[in-house]
């Protein structure tokens, strides 16, 4: 197990997902500076309850037990007290214990989980692959860059759909915690069917 800084957020970061974060709290400005200097990342963990802005160390927060290691891909200084960073999701980890250090940064003792098995799409996953294509075309029509997808990779498709579909964060966390891409795709398929039945 290893110690890593944790960034509790009201979002779920998936493998190879890119996400922009505006950093303004002094504790996280220092954390990002240290991560850049050491070329290490930090853990993004879904904040199930509590505030993501520091008030005092004894303010209760509840963190998910599974998170994602992020790496910083881009930084941009906005002003003297804010920077913009782009992070990319990497390996999943399980949180065993947490504490707050002297800089009020949440720390965690974690162990990293195995990557998904690299499995091909099944015949029944064809509808989800088409849905991904439609979502990507919509992104393009809205002026957003298309998301790259590794072909015939069940894990990649499951993560990209979990990232793109308008799901509740709690459900996204459930998908993150699943350890098999087919199970994840099956849950996404049931979610899609339920949403279509409501229309």
Buried (B, 14 or more C-beta within 10 A) or exposed (E): EEEBBBBBBEBBBBBBBBBEBEBEBEBBBBBBEBBBEEEEBBBBBBBBEBEEEBEEEEEEBEBBBBBBBBBBEEEEEEEEEEBEBBBBBBBBBBBEEBEBEEBBBBBBBBEBBEEBEEBEBEEEBEEBBEBBEEBBEEBEEEEEEEBEBEEEBBBBBBBBBBBBBEBEBEBBBBBBBBBBBBEBBBBBBEBBEEEEEEE
